[in-house]
Amino acid sequence: MSAFAVYHWALLLLEVCVALCAGLALNAACARALAGGPPDRYDNPRWSLKLSLLFQVGVFPALCALSFASWRAAAGGNDSAAAAACLLADEALLPPSDAIGPACASSGAWWPTARDWLAAAWGDGAARSSVYDRLFLVVLVSYMAKDLFGVMTDRLLMLHHVVCAASAIVGLLQPAGVRFFLVGTTALELGSGAMNLASLSAKHSRKGKFEKTSVVLSFVVITLSHAVAGWACICLWRVALPAFFFVWWHACTWPLIFLRQKAVIEELAAVSRRYRPSAK
């Protein structure tokens, strides 16, 4: 499957336009329904954080799970796919089990199927899985675009959203390896959700106990999300990608991981200093 060959440019333009309009419409609705409260430390409105949480902990994980579930269901219903999954299980030296047989792909040996799902292009295999993959990317464009028009004031965050939206469009143009992008993005957005919860909880409890707990939890979740995203990026070497796309994914992922980890460490240090017991 060659680059730029699977997607019609007219359809791509239509999807991007729909994504932009949907993002702006969400902004307008939530700015009215969820208005109120001070902005966060990046001067983002609180209603934007609440809207982001809906995507970060709900929409993106659900679409990623639906893509894998539909792929696994198709593998379980296909004898050749099931046999291939069983062969992969043997090659991976998984623990022997009486349950491993012709229905291996639909039973407990989920990792070989997950490995196939990750390595496949979204245009291959189960039709439903491809729909969820494409929908994930279009929704990601909409989600990133919603903050670019009068919502965010931090230029670095705006640049981050522009790069992420461009990466989603790249995924639509070059589908090989895009499911590693889905998994990495889902992990990163869960980490961002933890960060948003910490931001929303700031100074909302006596002596900052809830804020300290939320910031520590945010640090743990974001660090784990970076480990998953880094793993997904490293695994791209197993996919036959043109050099430009391989460099693109790495150039976008590793600086983002570094900057986010730096920000959460600084936040953890700041909260620790803020609530440090005073000497009597």
N, C-alpha and C positions, 0 to 999 in steps of 0.2 A: 504494500500500500504506500504510494508515494506521497510526499508532502504536498499539501494544497489540492490533492486530487479528489478528496472525498466530500468536500463541502462546496456547495454552490455559493458564490459570493453574494448573490441577491438574498438568499436565505439567511446568511450570516448577518448582512446589513439589517435585515428585518428584525432578527432576534436581538441584535444590539440596540436598535431603536426602541423596541418593546421593553427591553430591560431598563433603558434609561428613563423612559416614561413611567414605568412601574415604580422605580426607585424614587423619582421626584414626587409621584402621587403619594407614596408611603410617607415621605417627609412631610408633605402638607397635612395629611390626616393626623399623624402622630404629634406634630408640633402643636396642634389644637387639642387633641385628646389627652396628651401626657405632659402638657406644659407645666412648669413650676419647678422651684428649687434652684439652687446655685449651680453654675457649671462645674465641670471637673477641673483637675489641675492643668489640663490642656485647653481649657476654655471651651470644651464641647458641651452642648446642652444636655441636660439629664434625660430628656425625652429621647435623644438620639442613642444614649447608652441603653435605655430600656428596649428600644426597637432592635438594637444590635443583638441584645441577649436572646431575642426570639429566634434570630437566625443562627446564632452561635451554638446554642444548646439544643435547638429544636430542628430547624430546617436542614442545615448541612449534615449533621449526623444521620438524620432520617433518610435523606437522599442517598448518602453513601451506603447505608445499611440496605436500602431497597435495591440498589444496584448489585450488591454482592448476593443478596437473598435471591434475586431473580436469576442471576447467573448460576448459583448453586442449584436452584430448582431445575433449571434447564439441564445442567450436568447430571442431576439425579435421574432425570427422565430419559436420558440418552445412554444406551448401553455402551457405545464406544467411548463416550466421555467418562462414564463410570469406570470402564476398564483402564482408561488412561490415568484417571485419578488414583486407582489402586496401584498401578505401576509406579507412579510418583511416590506413593506412600511407601512402597517397598524400597525404592531408591533412597528415600530419606531416612531409612532405618527406623521407622516408627515402631513403637512397641507392638508386638504381635497381639492379635485379638481375634477371637472366633467370629466377631461381627464383621471383619473385613472380608468382603466377597464381592459379587457383582454389583451390589448396591452401595459400594464403598463411598462413592461421591456424595450420597445423600445421608450417610450415617455419621459416625463420630469423626471420621477422618476429614475434617473441614479444612485443615491447613493446605493440603495439596490443591484443593479447589480454589482456596483463597490465593494461592501462589499463581495459579493459572489466570484467575480473574485480574490480578494486579498486572501481570505481564502482557495481557491482551490489550489491543486497541479498542476504544469504545465502539468503533464501527464493526467489530467482529463479534460473533457469538450471539447470545440471547438478545432478541430485539428489545424486550422490555428493559434489560440492563442498559442497553445503549440509550434508550429514552431517558432513563434516570441520570446517566452520565452527562448527557447533553443538557438536561434540565439543571443539573448542579452547576454547570459552567455558566449558563445563561443567568441563573439566579445570582451567582457570584458577581457577574458584571453589574447586575442591578443593585446588589448590596453595596458594592464598592462605589458605584456612581452616585448613590444617594447622598453621600457626604461631601461631594466635590463642589456643590453650588451653595455657598453661603452658610454652611454648617460648620466645617472645620476651619480653624484659623492657624493651626500648627502646620507649617509648610512640609516638615518631614513626614507627618502623618498623611498629608495630602499626596505626597510623592509615593508613599507606601501604597495607598489605595489605587493610584494610577497604575503602578507596576503590577499590582494584583489583578486589576481589571484587564490589563494587557496580557497577563499570563493566562487568564481564562479564555481570552480570544485566541491566543496561541494554541491552547488545548483544543479548541474547536477546529483549528486549521490543521494541526498535527496530532491526531488522536493516539499515536503510539505512546505507551507509557503514561497516558493521562490519568490512569487510576492510581498510580503512585502520587500524582498531584492531588487527586481527590482525598486520599488518606492523609497526606501531609497537611493539606489545607484544613480538613476537618479537625485535625489535632491542634493546629495553630489557632483556629477559631475557638475551640474549647478553652485554650489558654487565654485568649483575649476575653472570653466570657468571664473567666475567673478574675481577670484584671478589672473588668468593668464592675463586677460585684464588689470588689474591694474599693473601687472609686465611689460607688453609690453608698457604701457603708461608712464612708469617712465621717468621723466625729458624730456618729449617730448613737453612741452608747456611753454610759458613764465610765469615765477613766479610759475610754478608748479600747475597752476589752474586745468588743466585737470587731472594731477596726483592725486591731493587732492580729486577731485570729484570721480575719479574711485576707489580710496581706500575706500572712504566712502560708495560708492555703493557696493563695494566688501564686506565690513563689514556687510551691511544690508542683502545682498543676501546669504552670507555664514551662518549668524545667522539663517535666515529662513530655509535654507537647513538643518541645524542641528536640528531644531525643527521637521521638517518632518521626517528625518532619525530616530530621537529618538522615535517619535510616532510609526513609522513602526516597530522598534525593540520591543517596549513595547507591541504592538499588537500581537506579536508572541505567547503570552501566550494563545491566542484563538485557536492556531493550535496544533494538536496532534503531537508533535515532540519528538524524543528520547532525553534524557537528554544531551548527548554529543553535538548535533546540537544546542539545545537551548543555552547551555553555550557558544558554539563557536560564534554564532551571537552576543551575548551580549559582550563577551570578545573582539571581533574585533571592534564593533561599538563604544562603549562608550569611550575608550581611544583615538580613532581617532577623535571623536567629540571634546574631551577636547583639544587635541594637536592642531587641526586646529583652534579652537576658540581662543586659546592662541596666536597662530601665527598671526592671523588677528588683534587681539587687539594690539599686539606689533607693527605690521606694521602701524596701524592707529596712535598710539602714536608717532612712529618715524617720520611719515610724518607731523604730527602736530608740532613737535619740529623743524623739518627742515625748515618749512615755517612760523614759528612764527614771527610776525612783530617785528623788532628790535626797542628797545627804543631809541628815539632821545634825 
